[in-house]
């Protein structure tokens, strides 16, 4: 079964507008991976911005500077909120560039450079996505099937669907109030910020793993599902649910309320 990636109809309209205004455009698919039963959900498409003097030379993927695309990928990732990532690239072109051996190789090489930068900057990407799932979406206006998508490394076809209706979102916003004080460890005359931060976050992560989650004053069970949380809030496009996380006090065998999850928008 082919992986399913979903986007809203407005994104298809955006691709069509790009196809009418220029011969070639390349950009990024931004969204979430492995969400709601889908391989991915695209929430935004960000086209590369070329200067007027450069647009004429950028008439195919071969004319686009891969370093420029990599830099844009890094800058976009820095701006993305937690949980969102670059799912892939989109290419607007009269022909299917995936069927052209030279352009397919150019795309693959560019994707490898992007992923190499992500590997070298582990703090840049919050979640480690499977690199083989990186997508390339080709949009060719006027064709019977204008939209073709595949995983660029495996060549596996992807069922890319534009939903006629808006996608419902379920959100939970977390606010952590850490009352503990952590001493910074010093090695010789230096104090490494990155190493100390990772040590502290490791301890906090372990505390959250052992935490208790409460909803409406009652503890959540392991068998509880997300659908149960939102069963009374089905009409809203953006659904929010308040939860409370209680951390176990390591010095006592009691439960200490330290974190509250508030409504998000």
C-alpha positions in Angstrom: 0.0 0.0 0.0 1.4 3.4 -1.0 2.0 5.9 1.7 -0.7 8.6 2.0 0.2 12.3 2.3 -2.6 14.8 2.7 -2.9 18.5 2.0 -5.7 21.0 1.7 -7.3 22.2 -1.6 -5.7 25.6 -1.1 -2.3 24.1 -1.7 -3.4 22.7 -5.0 -4.6 26.2 -6.0 -1.2 27.6 -4.9 0.7 25.1 -7.2 -1.6 25.9 -10.1 -1.0 29.6 -9.6 2.8 29.0 -9.6 2.5 27.0 -12.8 0.6 29.8 -14.6 3.1 32.5 -13.6 6.4 30.7 -14.2 7.9 27.8 -16.1 9.8 26.4 -13.2 9.6 26.7 -9.4 11.0 24.7 -6.6 10.0 24.9 -2.9 9.5 23.0 0.3 6.7 20.8 1.7 6.3 21.7 5.4 4.2 19.6 7.8 4.0 16.7 10.1 5.1 13.1 9.6 3.1 10.0 10.7 0.0 11.9 11.8 -3.6 10.8 12.2 -3.1 7.6 10.1 -1.3 9.4 7.3 2.3 9.2 6.3 2.3 13.0 6.5 0.2 16.1 6.4 1.4 19.2 4.5 0.4 22.4 6.2 2.4 24.9 4.1 4.3 25.1 0.8 7.2 27.6 0.7 8.5 28.4 -2.7 12.1 29.5 -3.2 12.3 33.2 -3.9 14.7 34.0 -6.7 15.7 37.6 -7.7 14.4 38.8 -11.1 17.9 38.6 -12.5 18.2 35.0 -11.5 14.7 33.8 -12.6 15.6 33.4 -16.2 18.5 31.1 -15.4 16.3 29.0 -13.1 14.2 27.3 -15.7 15.0 23.7 -14.5 16.3 22.0 -11.4 19.7 21.9 -13.1 19.8 25.8 -13.1 19.0 26.1 -9.4 21.9 26.4 -7.0 21.8 23.4 -4.6 23.6 25.5 -1.9 20.9 28.1 -2.1 18.2 25.4 -1.6 20.1 23.9 1.3 20.4 27.3 3.0 16.7 27.9 2.6 16.0 24.5 4.2 18.1 25.4 7.2 16.5 28.8 7.6 12.9 27.3 7.3 13.7 24.6 9.9 14.9 27.2 12.4 11.5 28.9 12.1 9.3 25.8 12.4 7.5 25.1 15.7 8.1 21.8 17.5 6.6 18.8 15.7 6.8 20.3 12.3 9.5 19.5 9.7 10.4 19.6 6.1 8.6 16.7 4.5 10.2 17.2 1.1 10.5 19.4 -2.0 7.9 20.4 -4.6 8.8 21.1 -8.2 6.5 23.0 -10.6 7.5 22.1 -14.2 5.8 21.4 -17.5 7.5 17.9 -17.6 7.8 15.3 -14.9 11.4 15.8 -13.7 11.3 12.4 -11.9 11.3 10.7 -15.3 14.3 12.7 -16.5 17.5 10.9 -15.4 19.7 14.0 -15.2 17.1 16.1 -13.3 16.2 13.2 -11.0 19.9 12.9 -10.1 20.1 16.6 -9.4 17.1 16.4 -7.1 18.6 13.4 -5.3 21.9 15.1 -4.8 20.3 18.2 -3.5 18.1 16.2 -1.0 21.3 14.4 0.2 23.0 17.8 0.9 19.9 18.9 2.9 19.9 15.8 5.0 23.6 15.9 5.5 23.2 19.4 7.0 20.4 18.1 9.3 22.7 15.2 10.4 25.5 17.6 11.2 23.2 20.0 13.2 21.4 17.6 15.6 19.9 20.5 17.5 18.3 22.0 14.4 15.8 19.1 13.9 13.8 18.2 17.0 12.5 14.9 15.6 14.5 12.3 13.8 12.5 11.4 10.7 13.3 8.5 8.4 15.4 9.9 5.6 14.0 7.5 3.1 10.6 9.1 3.5 11.8 12.4 2.0 9.3 13.4 -0.7 9.5 15.1 -4.1 6.2 16.3 -5.4 6.1 17.3 -9.1 3.2 19.5 -10.4 2.7 19.8 -14.1 -0.3 21.9 -15.1 -2.5 20.7 -17.9 -1.7 17.0 -17.6 -4.5 14.5 -16.8 -2.7 13.7 -13.6 -0.8 16.9 -12.8 0.4 15.8 -9.4 3.0 13.1 -9.0 4.7 12.3 -5.7 7.3 9.8 -4.6 9.9 9.1 -2.0 13.0 10.3 -3.8 15.5 7.8 -2.3 13.3 4.7 -2.8 11.3 5.7 -5.9 8.2 4.5 -4.1 5.0 6.2 -5.3 3.1 8.3 -2.7 -0.7 8.8 -2.7 -0.8 12.6 -2.5 -4.3 13.8 -1.8 -5.8 17.3 -1.7 -8.7 17.3 0.7 -11.7 19.4 -0.4 -12.4 20.3 3.2 -10.1 21.9 5.8 -8.2 19.5 8.1 -9.3 19.4 11.7 -6.4 19.9 14.2 -6.2 18.6 17.7 -3.7 20.5 19.8 -2.3 20.3 23.3 0.1 23.0 24.4 2.6 22.2 27.2 4.0 24.7 29.6 6.7 23.3 31.9 7.5 25.1 35.2 10.7 23.6 36.5 11.3 24.6 40.1 14.5 22.5 40.4 17.9 24.2 40.3 20.7 22.4 38.5 24.4 23.0 39.1 26.5 23.5 36.0 29.3 21.0 35.8 32.7 22.5 35.0 35.6 20.7 33.3 38.9 22.4 34.1 38.4 26.1 33.6 35.5 25.7 31.1 31.8 25.1 31.5 30.2 23.6 28.4 26.7 24.9 27.8 25.6 22.3 25.3 26.8 19.4 27.5 25.2 20.8 30.6 21.9 21.5 28.8 21.7 17.9 27.4 22.4 16.5 30.9 19.6 18.6 32.4 17.1 17.8 29.6 17.9 14.1 30.0 16.9 14.2 33.6 13.7 16.2 32.9 12.8 13.7 30.1 13.1 10.8 32.5 10.8 12.6 35.0 8.2 13.1 32.3 8.4 9.4 31.3 7.4 8.6 34.9 4.8 11.3 35.2 1.1 11.0 35.8 -1.4 12.6 33.4 -4.8 13.9 34.6 -7.8 15.0 32.7 -10.7 16.7 34.4 -9.3 15.7 37.8 -9.1 12.0 36.9 -6.0 10.1 35.9 -5.7 9.0 32.3 -5.3 5.3 31.7 -2.8 3.7 29.3 -5.7 2.5 27.2 -7.2 6.0 26.8 -7.0 7.3 23.2 -6.8 10.8 21.7 -10.3 10.4 20.3 -11.6 10.0 23.8 -10.1 13.4 24.8 -11.9 15.2 22.0 -15.1 13.3 21.7 -17.2 16.3 22.9 -15.5 18.8 20.6 -16.0 17.6 17.1 -17.3 20.7 15.3 -14.4 23.0 15.8 -11.6 23.1 13.2 -9.0 23.6 15.9 -9.7 21.4 18.9 -7.9 21.9 22.2 -7.8 19.8 25.4 -6.5 20.9 28.8 -4.4 18.2 30.6 -2.4 18.2 33.8 0.9 16.4 34.3 2.1 15.6 37.7 5.7 14.6 38.3 6.6 12.1 41.0 8.7 13.6 43.7 11.9 11.6 43.8 12.5 12.5 47.5 9.1 11.2 48.6 6.8 8.5 47.3 4.0 11.1 46.8 2.9 12.8 43.6 3.8 16.5 43.2 1.8 18.7 40.9 4.4 20.7 38.9 3.1 21.0 35.3 -0.2 22.2 33.9 -1.2 21.9 30.2 -3.5 24.8 29.2 -5.8 25.3 26.3 -4.1 26.2 23.0 -5.5 28.0 20.0 
